[in-house]
Amino acid sequence: MKVKILSLLALITFSGSFAFALGNASRIPMSIAHFKLGEPIDKYAASINAGFPFHDADYPYLTHYEILPFEGFSGGFVATGNCTGSSKIVRIKLKYADSSEEFFQRIKKELEKRYGKPQVYRGDPFHVFVSWKWRFEDKKGKVVSMILEHYSGRGEEYASGTAIKLNYISEIRREESCFKKHRIGIAPDGSGKKSTKALDIDYFLPY
């Protein structure tokens, strides 16, 4: 009898969680301030440093643009895909002008009211660097992640203060797939990459 009750409670808990996940999927966050995922980058020409795009070596299929400071935010960046030719925004990062711990907690509390508890914690165990991640997906395959970060340390690993990121994961994957397909000499499975085994270890070290 006890086993049946526990099984029923587990089923109710799972069903409630599933329904909650679907409820969140209907409220996928796509915008923050006046920036919106999926919009053409040209729409924001006056808000970004369009003349100086930059690239991240880990994401060669994305082009990043600095966001100029505006009310409530000290800056950030937006990124577009550069392979499929869409030039639509697939990543937004904004840094809040208020860098206090109190403001970070206010933002986190309001996000939880709207979207529920975050699914992943990626910060350090001492909570000097805090990173909470939400993930959203609808029935059509649209996937978006939202990450809220806060750094209260004095090191150079992270910028101090609070930042929020919106990532259009499904579109980023599409850009990555396009990049791998068209990259000369490297097949989608990674074959064709040059081996590093023949290189001396000193080649990889600073001096």
FIKETI-352752 format. One line per 2 residues: number of its first residue (from 1); their letters; for each residue x, y, z of N, C-alpha, C. Coordinates in steps of 0.02 Angstrom, whole numbers, always signed. Layout:
NUM> a> X:Y:Z:X:Y:Z:X:Y:Z; ...
END
This chain:
1> mk> +41:-60:+0:+0:+0:+0:+43:+63:+0; +95:+61:+41:+141:+118:+46:+176:+130:-21
3> vk> +194:+76:-56:+228:+82:-121:+181:+115:-172; +116:+96:-170:+67:+123:-216:+58:+198:-205
5> il> +56:+218:-141:+48:+289:-124:+108:+330:-148; +168:+303:-136:+228:+338:-159:+230:+343:-234
7> sl> +209:+290:-269:+208:+291:-342:+159:+343:-367; +100:+348:-334:+50:+397:-353:+76:+468:-342
9> la> +110:+480:-286:+139:+546:-272:+192:+564:-323; +232:+515:-343:+284:+527:-393:+253:+546:-460
11> li> +197:+510:-478:+163:+525:-540:+134:+595:-540; +102:+614:-483:+74:+681:-478:+127:+734:-483
13> tf> +185:+723:-450:+240:+770:-452:+266:+778:-523; +275:+721:-557:+301:+723:-626:+252:+759:-672
15> sg> +187:+743:-664:+136:+773:-707:+133:+849:-696; +139:+869:-632:+138:+940:-617:+198:+976:-647
17> sf> +257:+943:-643:+318:+973:-670:+312:+979:-745; +283:+927:-778:+277:+927:-850:+231:+983:-873
19> af> +175:+991:-838:+128:+1043:-855:+159:+1112:-845; +198:+1118:-791:+232:+1181:-777:+282:+1198:-831
21> al> +317:+1147:-856:+365:+1158:-910:+330:+1182:-972; +270:+1152:-988:+233:+1174:-1046:+207:+1245:-1037
23> gn> +189:+1262:-975:+165:+1329:-962:+221:+1380:-974; +281:+1364:-953:+338:+1408:-965:+353:+1414:-1039
25> as> +343:+1359:-1077:+358:+1360:-1148:+316:+1411:-1185; +255:+1425:-1157:+212:+1474:-1190:+235:+1545:-1176
27> ri> +284:+1553:-1132:+310:+1619:-1116:+385:+1620:-1127; +407:+1600:-1184:+478:+1600:-1199:+503:+1673:-1203
29> pm> +553:+1691:-1163:+579:+1760:-1166:+620:+1771:-1229; +599:+1817:-1270:+633:+1832:-1333:+662:+1902:-1335
31> si> +641:+1945:-1288:+662:+2015:-1290:+685:+2039:-1222; +729:+2088:-1223:+748:+2125:-1163:+766:+2196:-1184
33> ah> +742:+2245:-1145:+748:+2315:-1164:+717:+2322:-1234; +752:+2350:-1282:+724:+2356:-1349:+755:+2307:-1399
35> fk> +791:+2258:-1374:+822:+2207:-1417:+780:+2143:-1417; +776:+2111:-1475:+736:+2050:-1481:+771:+1998:-1524
37> lg> +772:+1937:-1499:+799:+1881:-1537:+758:+1871:-1601; +794:+1855:-1655:+760:+1843:-1719:+750:+1904:-1762
39> ep> +763:+1963:-1734:+755:+2025:-1773:+818:+2039:-1813; +812:+2072:-1871:+872:+2089:-1910:+916:+2140:-1874
41> id> +981:+2131:-1879:+1028:+2173:-1843:+1024:+2246:-1867; +1005:+2257:-1930:+1000:+2325:-1957:+950:+2368:-1919
43> ky> +903:+2336:-1887:+852:+2373:-1850:+882:+2410:-1791; +941:+2387:-1768:+972:+2415:-1707:+1037:+2453:-1723
45> aa> +1044:+2476:-1784:+1106:+2509:-1805:+1124:+2568:-1760; +1075:+2604:-1735:+1089:+2663:-1694:+1107:+2644:-1622
47> si> +1097:+2581:-1603:+1108:+2560:-1534:+1171:+2518:-1525; +1206:+2503:-1580:+1265:+2461:-1577:+1324:+2495:-1612
49> na> +1383:+2468:-1599:+1443:+2492:-1632:+1451:+2450:-1696; +1410:+2466:-1746:+1405:+2425:-1806:+1469:+2423:-1847
51> gf> +1510:+2475:-1840:+1571:+2479:-1881:+1628:+2435:-1857; +1621:+2405:-1798:+1674:+2365:-1770:+1649:+2297:-1745
53> pf> +1628:+2254:-1790:+1606:+2187:-1770:+1666:+2147:-1744; +1653:+2099:-1701:+1708:+2056:-1677:+1683:+1984:-1673
55> hd> +1732:+1938:-1669:+1716:+1867:-1670:+1746:+1832:-1609; +1712:+1780:-1588:+1735:+1736:-1535:+1761:+1673:-1567
57> ad> +1823:+1654:-1550:+1854:+1595:-1581:+1813:+1531:-1570; +1776:+1529:-1515:+1735:+1470:-1500:+1671:+1468:-1541
59> yp> +1652:+1526:-1569:+1591:+1530:-1609:+1605:+1567:-1675; +1644:+1536:-1719:+1662:+1570:-1781:+1603:+1582:-1828
61> yl> +1547:+1551:-1815:+1487:+1558:-1857:+1443:+1615:-1832; +1466:+1653:-1781:+1430:+1710:-1755:+1471:+1774:-1762
63> th> +1438:+1829:-1775:+1469:+1894:-1776:+1440:+1936:-1720; +1483:+1966:-1679:+1461:+2003:-1620:+1468:+2078:-1631
65> ye> +1423:+2115:-1601:+1424:+2188:-1604:+1414:+2216:-1533; +1455:+2264:-1516:+1450:+2296:-1450:+1386:+2337:-1446
67> il> +1351:+2332:-1390:+1292:+2374:-1377:+1315:+2436:-1340; +1295:+2493:-1364:+1313:+2556:-1331:+1273:+2564:-1266
69> pf> +1303:+2595:-1215:+1268:+2605:-1151:+1203:+2644:-1161; +1151:+2625:-1123:+1088:+2662:-1124:+1058:+2657:-1054
71> eg> +1003:+2692:-1043:+975:+2697:-976:+963:+2629:-944; +993:+2620:-885:+985:+2558:-847:+1035:+2504:-863
73> fs> +1073:+2513:-917:+1121:+2462:-939:+1187:+2495:-957; +1242:+2463:-939:+1308:+2492:-953:+1338:+2467:-1019
75> gg> +1302:+2422:-1053:+1326:+2397:-1117:+1311:+2324:-1125; +1347:+2293:-1172:+1337:+2222:-1185:+1354:+2206:-1257
77> fv> +1324:+2154:-1285:+1333:+2139:-1356:+1274:+2100:-1382; +1267:+2102:-1448:+1220:+2058:-1483:+1260:+2019:-1534
79> at> +1236:+1960:-1553:+1270:+1919:-1602:+1220:+1896:-1655; +1245:+1893:-1717:+1205:+1867:-1772:+1242:+1808:-1804
81> gn> +1204:+1766:-1838:+1236:+1712:-1876:+1270:+1741:-1938; +1324:+1710:-1959:+1359:+1735:-2019:+1366:+1682:-2073
83> ct> +1328:+1626:-2067:+1333:+1574:-2117:+1270:+1567:-2160; +1212:+1567:-2129:+1150:+1556:-2166:+1128:+1618:-2204
85> gs> +1156:+1675:-2187:+1139:+1737:-2222:+1079:+1773:-2194; +1053:+1752:-2138:+993:+1783:-2111:+1006:+1850:-2077
87> sk> +1066:+1858:-2047:+1085:+1919:-2011:+1036:+1936:-1955; +1003:+1886:-1927:+957:+1898:-1872:+992:+1886:-1805
89> iv> +970:+1921:-1754:+1000:+1916:-1688:+986:+1848:-1657; +1039:+1814:-1635:+1032:+1749:-1603:+1059:+1749:-1531
91> ri> +1089:+1803:-1511:+1116:+1807:-1443:+1116:+1880:-1419; +1094:+1889:-1358:+1094:+1956:-1327:+1126:+1950:-1258
93> kl> +1172:+1994:-1243:+1199:+1999:-1175:+1197:+2072:-1154; +1167:+2085:-1097:+1163:+2153:-1071:+1189:+2155:-999
95> ky> +1228:+2205:-984:+1254:+2214:-916:+1216:+2271:-883; +1189:+2257:-824:+1150:+2307:-789:+1195:+2361:-760
97> ad> +1171:+2422:-759:+1210:+2478:-732:+1217:+2470:-656; +1166:+2443:-623:+1169:+2431:-551:+1205:+2365:-539
99> ss> +1263:+2367:-509:+1304:+2307:-500:+1296:+2275:-431; +1249:+2300:-391:+1242:+2277:-322:+1212:+2207:-317
101> ee> +1228:+2173:-262:+1199:+2107:-247:+1123:+2112:-238; +1100:+2167:-207:+1029:+2176:-195:+990:+2180:-261
103> ff> +1018:+2215:-309:+984:+2220:-374:+982:+2153:-409; +1037:+2116:-405:+1039:+2048:-434:+984:+2004:-405
105> qr> +975:+2007:-339:+924:+1966:-307:+854:+1988:-328; +843:+2052:-337:+779:+2077:-361:+763:+2050:-430
107> ik> +812:+2052:-474:+803:+2027:-543:+788:+1952:-542; +827:+1915:-503:+817:+1842:-499:+747:+1825:-473
109> ke> +726:+1861:-423:+660:+1849:-393:+605:+1861:-445; +610:+1914:-483:+559:+1930:-533:+560:+1880:-591
111> le> +620:+1857:-610:+624:+1807:-663:+591:+1741:-641; +601:+1723:-578:+571:+1662:-552:+495:+1667:-550
113> kr> +469:+1727:-537:+396:+1737:-538:+369:+1725:-608; +406:+1747:-658:+382:+1742:-727:+394:+1673:-757
115> yg> +452:+1645:-743:+474:+1585:-780:+488:+1524:-736; +477:+1530:-671:+491:+1474:-627:+565:+1473:-606
117> kp> +581:+1423:-567:+650:+1416:-543:+697:+1397:-601; +759:+1422:-599:+808:+1402:-651:+824:+1328:-645
119> qv> +842:+1297:-701:+857:+1225:-701:+929:+1209:-685; +974:+1256:-698:+1045:+1240:-691:+1082:+1296:-654
121> yr> +1126:+1276:-607:+1171:+1323:-575:+1241:+1311:-601; +1273:+1364:-626:+1339:+1357:-657:+1392:+1400:-622
123> gd> +1376:+1428:-565:+1424:+1470:-530:+1472:+1428:-488; +1514:+1463:-450:+1561:+1427:-407:+1528:+1409:-341
125> pf> +1557:+1363:-303:+1526:+1340:-240:+1524:+1394:-186; +1565:+1446:-193:+1568:+1499:-143:+1521:+1557:-159
127> hv> +1488:+1553:-217:+1441:+1605:-240:+1473:+1673:-249; +1537:+1673:-265:+1570:+1735:-285:+1550:+1750:-358
129> fv> +1552:+1698:-399:+1523:+1702:-466:+1461:+1659:-467; +1404:+1690:-482:+1339:+1656:-482:+1311:+1657:-552
131> sw> +1289:+1599:-576:+1260:+1594:-643:+1201:+1545:-641; +1141:+1571:-656:+1081:+1530:-658:+1055:+1526:-729
133> kw> +1035:+1466:-749:+1013:+1456:-818:+942:+1428:-821; +902:+1458:-864:+835:+1432:-882:+838:+1408:-955
135> rf> +799:+1358:-970:+795:+1333:-1039:+721:+1326:-1058; +705:+1349:-1119:+636:+1348:-1143:+633:+1315:-1211
137> ed> +580:+1277:-1222:+571:+1244:-1287:+497:+1237:-1302; +477:+1252:-1363:+407:+1243:-1382:+400:+1182:-1427
139> kk> +338:+1169:-1446:+323:+1109:-1485:+350:+1113:-1556; +367:+1172:-1579:+393:+1181:-1646:+469:+1175:-1649
141> gk> +500:+1163:-1592:+573:+1154:-1591:+613:+1217:-1576; +578:+1272:-1561:+614:+1333:-1542:+644:+1324:-1473
143> vv> +709:+1335:-1467:+744:+1327:-1403:+780:+1392:-1385; +767:+1417:-1325:+799:+1479:-1301:+824:+1467:-1230
145> sm> +883:+1492:-1215:+908:+1489:-1147:+914:+1560:-1120; +907:+1566:-1055:+915:+1630:-1021:+962:+1620:-963
147> il> +1012:+1662:-957:+1063:+1654:-905:+1070:+1720:-868; +1066:+1716:-802:+1076:+1774:-759:+1140:+1764:-719
149> eh> +1186:+1812:-724:+1251:+1806:-692:+1265:+1864:-645; +1303:+1850:-593:+1326:+1903:-548:+1396:+1885:-522
151> ys> +1441:+1934:-524:+1509:+1923:-498:+1525:+1978:-447; +1542:+1956:-387:+1557:+2003:-333:+1630:+2003:-315
153> gr> +1671:+1966:-351:+1743:+1962:-336:+1782:+2020:-366; +1846:+2016:-356:+1891:+2069:-381:+1941:+2042:-432
155> ge> +1934:+1980:-451:+1979:+1950:-499:+1965:+1974:-570; +2005:+1949:-616:+1998:+1969:-686:+1962:+1916:-728
157> ey> +1938:+1862:-696:+1906:+1809:-734:+1839:+1831:-763; +1803:+1872:-725:+1737:+1895:-746:+1731:+1970:-734
159> as> +1685:+2001:-771:+1670:+2071:-758:+1624:+2076:-698; +1637:+2122:-653:+1597:+2128:-592:+1527:+2152:-609
161> gt> +1479:+2136:-566:+1411:+2158:-576:+1366:+2104:-602; +1309:+2124:-630:+1257:+2078:-652:+1244:+2085:-727
163> ai> +1238:+2027:-760:+1224:+2026:-831:+1171:+1974:-845; +1135:+1983:-900:+1085:+1935:-922:+1096:+1918:-995
165> kl> +1086:+1854:-1012:+1097:+1831:-1080:+1035:+1795:-1106; +1017:+1808:-1168:+967:+1769:-1203:+1000:+1738:-1264
167> ny> +994:+1672:-1270:+1025:+1635:-1325:+971:+1598:-1364; +968:+1611:-1429:+921:+1577:-1474:+955:+1512:-1496
169> is> +952:+1461:-1452:+991:+1400:-1461:+976:+1365:-1527; +913:+1358:-1545:+896:+1322:-1606:+924:+1357:-1668
171> ei> +927:+1424:-1667:+956:+1460:-1724:+1032:+1458:-1723; +1061:+1459:-1663:+1133:+1454:-1657:+1156:+1386:-1684
173> rr> +1119:+1334:-1668:+1135:+1267:-1693:+1131:+1265:-1769; +1083:+1300:-1798:+1075:+1303:-1870:+1135:+1337:-1902
175> ee> +1159:+1390:-1871:+1219:+1425:-1897:+1280:+1380:-1891; +1286:+1345:-1835:+1343:+1300:-1824:+1343:+1244:-1876
177> sc> +1284:+1216:-1889:+1279:+1162:-1938:+1298:+1186:-2007; +1276:+1246:-2025:+1293:+1276:-2089:+1368:+1286:-2095
179> fk> +1398:+1311:-2041:+1470:+1324:-2040:+1510:+1260:-2050; +1490:+1207:-2014:+1526:+1144:-2020:+1518:+1114:-2090
181> kh> +1460:+1124:-2120:+1447:+1096:-2186:+1489:+1130:-2240; +1500:+1195:-2233:+1534:+1233:-2286:+1608:+1247:-2271
183> ri> +1630:+1231:-2211:+1700:+1245:-2194:+1746:+1202:-2236; +1793:+1232:-2269:+1838:+1197:-2315:+1884:+1151:-2276
185> gi> +1886:+1088:-2298:+1934:+1040:-2270:+1911:+1005:-2207; +1854:+1025:-2180:+1830:+993:-2118:+1758:+970:-2128
187> ap> +1747:+906:-2122:+1681:+877:-2130:+1640:+888:-2068; +1573:+881:-2072:+1530:+891:-2014:+1548:+847:-1954
189> dg> +1579:+788:-1967:+1596:+744:-1912:+1663:+762:-1881; +1694:+816:-1906:+1758:+838:-1878:+1819:+810:-1913
191> sg> +1808:+763:-1958:+1865:+734:-1994:+1897:+786:-2039; +1961:+782:-2046:+1998:+831:-2086:+2036:+880:-2044
193> kk> +2024:+881:-1978:+2062:+925:-1934:+2134:+901:-1928; +2179:+948:-1924:+2250:+931:-1917:+2264:+905:-1848
195> st> +2303:+853:-1844:+2321:+823:-1780:+2373:+866:-1744; +2367:+869:-1678:+2415:+907:-1638:+2467:+860:-1605
197> ka> +2461:+796:-1618:+2505:+748:-1585:+2578:+757:-1605; +2590:+781:-1665:+2659:+789:-1689:+2692:+852:-1662
199> ld> +2654:+896:-1631:+2681:+959:-1605:+2710:+949:-1535; +2766:+982:-1522:+2797:+979:-1457:+2754:+1017:-1406
201> id> +2753:+993:-1344:+2711:+1024:-1293:+2728:+1097:-1281; +2791:+1116:-1291:+2811:+1186:-1282:+2774:+1233:-1329
203> yf> +2751:+1206:-1384:+2715:+1246:-1434:+2651:+1276:-1403; +2623:+1240:-1355:+2558:+1260:-1326:+2565:+1302:-1263
205> lp> +2626:+1315:-1240:+2636:+1349:-1175:+2658:+1421:-1185; +2638:+1466:-1139:+2661:+1535:-1143:+2736:+1539:-1125
207> y> +2768:+1591:-1149:+2840:+1600:-1133:+2857:+1674:-1131
END
